[in-house]
């Protein structure tokens, strides 16, 4: 069986290409670790949590510095900076105004073991850094062997920017590519209920009193915060699931674990696939789990008609519209390929349509469903009967 077929990609560099480019420019060795404090919105305590982490490491004797922190005048944040070494900011002229930015060169010269760099999504002032974005600065620092602790709000993830704008009505201009967060060594959620955050704002712990009421009526409405919190929790759940899958692969664990289980639907070019996708999606919703749509491309698919290939693409579009992860995998045997994907992706149930093949064909070639039942192991297989479609003539 061959690996899954890669999707076409645009001209933007991948995480590996970006890191390799920075390595060549830096000429460094071992990479530092990246720890991200993630929150649903400003004011939940990400910077404070990061500073407390830096204080703990300093108390253990680790060489720590603050590369950049925004306190916004918050007393507890200012207090948390006490006794920490802070790298002076770089001053730059921009449109006739003096602005301050993180001094990348000063951090590299100082070469601490750990540096705290606030606001990962920040866009640098033009001409004040050799990189356009702060996350690019962070990648360079990591590649010099320096561990970075940083902060990020969920709305700044590239993949969620349009969703956040539809929720809050506020365009998200500063964005971090998802792969930067995916390749982080640690991501910790700093969580708070919407009500608690609104109370913090009312008490003046986030914004000055003159800004607090306006903030509560605009971005920090309770409905907005509830939606942002859900996005943050879902992102963390996905991260935990990926960590679990990696652990299972590293330790050769093949059995399905009862955590983060998924539903998988097997599709092809048959028109019934759309019905199967919807059935599987409803099952996944009831289980509060993710759905995978899998197509096994056998050698015979090379001779499929243009109409068949068009139908398959329509099925994938439907699945993607429902938020489904779509997978194409090459294989000589459909049942074997499906079973492999199920175990690799921690699937707990497979939805597959009843075969339309004749009894003679199944006797000669074997039944995909029967073989899948044998190979699935502890994965449930749900065989969906053929749906009768009423003709227009009644």
Residue pairs with C-beta under 8 A, 6 or more apart in sequence:
1 329
1 330
1 331
1 332
1 333
1 336
1 337
1 340
2 329
2 330
2 331
3 329
3 330
4 327
4 328
4 329
4 330
5 297
5 328
5 329
5 330
12 177
13 21
14 179
15 177
15 179
15 180
15 182
15 183
18 136
18 139
19 31
19 139
19 143
19 183
22 139
22 140
22 143
23 143
25 140
26 140
26 143
26 144
28 143
28 144
28 145
29 145
30 145
31 142
31 143
31 145
32 141
32 142
32 143
32 144
32 145
32 146
32 147
32 148
33 142
33 147
33 148
33 185
33 186
34 138
34 142
34 147
34 148
34 150
34 183
34 184
34 185
34 186
35 53
35 147
35 148
35 149
35 150
35 184
35 185
35 186
35 187
35 188
36 120
36 150
36 151
36 152
36 181
36 184
36 186
36 187
36 188
37 46
37 47
37 49
37 50
37 53
37 149
37 150
37 151
37 152
37 188
37 190
38 46
38 151
38 152
38 153
38 154
38 181
38 187
38 188
38 189
38 190
38 232
38 235
38 236
39 45
39 46
39 151
39 152
39 153
39 154
39 189
39 190
39 191
39 192
39 232
40 153
40 154
40 191
40 192
40 225
40 228
40 229
40 231
40 232
41 153
41 154
41 155
41 197
41 219
41 220
41 225
41 228
42 153
42 206
43 197
43 200
43 201
43 205
43 206
43 207
43 220
44 190
44 191
44 192
44 197
45 190
45 192
46 151
46 152
46 153
46 190
47 69
47 70
47 71
47 77
47 118
47 151
48 74
48 76
48 77
48 80
49 188
49 190
50 116
50 118
50 149
50 150
50 151
51 66
51 69
51 77
51 80
51 81
51 84
51 116
52 80
53 116
53 149
54 64
54 66
54 84
54 114
54 116
54 149
55 80
55 83
55 84
57 64
57 114
58 64
58 83
58 84
62 113
62 114
63 112
63 113
63 114
64 84
64 85
64 112
64 113
64 114
64 115
64 116
65 84
65 85
65 86
65 87
65 107
65 110
65 112
65 114
65 115
65 116
66 81
66 84
66 85
66 86
66 87
66 115
66 116
67 87
67 102
67 103
67 107
67 115
67 116
67 117
67 141
68 87
68 89
68 101
68 102
68 116
68 117
68 118
68 119
68 134
69 77
69 81
69 86
69 116
69 118
70 118
70 119
71 77
71 78
71 81
72 206
72 207
73 208
74 205
74 206
76 205
85 112
87 102
87 103
87 106
87 107
87 110
87 115
88 103
88 106
89 100
89 101
89 102
89 103
90 100
90 101
90 102
90 103
90 105
90 106
90 128
90 129
91 98
91 99
91 100
92 98
92 99
92 100
92 101
92 125
92 127
92 128
93 99
94 125
94 126
94 127
94 128
99 125
99 128
101 124
101 125
101 128
101 129
102 117
102 124
102 129
102 134
102 137
104 129
104 130
104 131
104 137
104 140
104 141
107 115
107 141
107 146
108 140
108 141
108 144
108 146
111 144
111 146
112 146
113 146
113 147
114 146
114 147
114 148
114 149
115 141
115 146
115 147
115 148
115 149
116 148
116 149
116 150
117 134
117 137
117 138
117 141
117 148
117 149
117 150
118 150
118 151
119 134
119 150
119 151
119 152
120 134
120 135
120 138
120 150
120 151
120 152
120 156
120 176
120 180
121 133
121 134
121 135
121 152
121 153
121 156
121 174
121 175
121 176
122 133
122 134
122 174
123 132
123 133
123 134
123 173
123 174
124 131
124 132
124 133
124 134
124 137
129 137
131 137
131 140
133 176
135 176
135 177
135 180
138 148
138 150
139 180
141 148
142 148
152 176
152 181
154 160
154 164
154 228
154 231
154 232
154 235
155 161
155 164
155 168
155 172
155 228
155 231
156 172
156 174
156 175
156 176
157 175
157 176
157 178
157 181
157 235
158 175
158 176
158 177
158 178
159 178
160 231
160 235
161 172
161 175
163 231
164 170
164 172
164 228
164 231
165 171
165 172
167 224
167 227
167 228
168 219
168 224
168 228
170 218
170 219
181 187
182 242
187 236
187 239
189 232
189 233
189 236
191 229
191 232
191 233
192 200
193 229
194 222
194 225
194 226
194 229
195 222
197 206
197 220
197 225
198 216
198 220
198 222
198 225
200 206
201 207
201 212
201 215
201 216
201 220
202 212
202 216
204 212
206 212
206 215
207 215
237 260
240 260
241 259
241 260
241 346
244 257
244 259
244 260
244 346
245 344
245 345
245 346
247 253
248 254
248 257
248 346
249 344
254 343
255 377
255 378
256 343
256 346
256 347
256 348
256 377
256 378
256 379
257 346
258 348
260 289
260 346
261 287
261 289
261 346
261 347
261 348
261 349
262 284
262 289
262 290
262 291
262 292
262 345
262 346
262 347
262 348
263 280
263 283
263 284
263 287
263 289
263 290
263 291
263 292
263 347
263 348
263 349
263 350
263 351
264 280
264 291
264 292
264 293
264 294
264 338
264 341
264 342
264 345
264 347
264 349
264 350
264 351
265 276
265 277
265 279
265 280
265 291
265 292
265 293
265 294
265 319
265 350
265 351
265 352
266 276
266 294
266 295
266 296
266 334
266 338
266 350
266 351
266 352
266 353
267 273
267 276
267 277
267 293
267 294
267 295
267 312
267 315
267 316
267 319
268 295
268 296
268 312
269 304
269 308
269 309
269 311
269 312
269 315
270 311
270 353
270 356
271 311
272 353
272 386
272 387
273 311
273 312
273 315
273 353
274 314
274 315
274 318
275 384
275 387
276 351
276 352
276 353
276 384
277 293
277 315
277 318
277 319
277 322
277 324
278 322
279 351
279 384
280 291
280 293
280 351
281 291
281 322
281 324
283 349
283 351
283 382
284 290
284 291
289 348
290 324
290 325
291 319
291 322
291 323
291 324
291 325
292 324
292 325
292 326
292 327
292 341
292 345
292 347
293 315
293 316
293 319
293 324
293 325
293 326
293 327
294 327
294 328
294 329
294 337
294 338
294 341
295 312
295 316
295 326
295 327
295 328
295 329
296 329
296 330
296 331
296 334
296 337
296 338
297 328
297 329
297 330
297 331
298 330
298 331
298 332
298 333
298 334
299 332
316 326
319 326
320 326
327 341
329 337
329 340
329 341
330 337
331 337
331 340
333 371
334 368
335 368
335 369
335 371
335 372
335 375
336 371
336 375
338 350
338 352
338 372
339 372
339 375
339 376
339 377
339 379
341 347
342 350
342 376
342 379
343 377
343 379
347 379
348 379
348 380
349 379
349 380
349 381
349 382
350 372
350 376
350 379
350 380
350 381
350 382
351 382
351 384
352 368
352 369
352 372
352 381
352 382
352 383
352 384
353 383
353 384
353 386
354 369
354 383
354 384
354 385
354 386
355 362
355 367
355 368
355 369
356 386
357 365
357 367
362 370
369 381
369 383
372 381
373 381
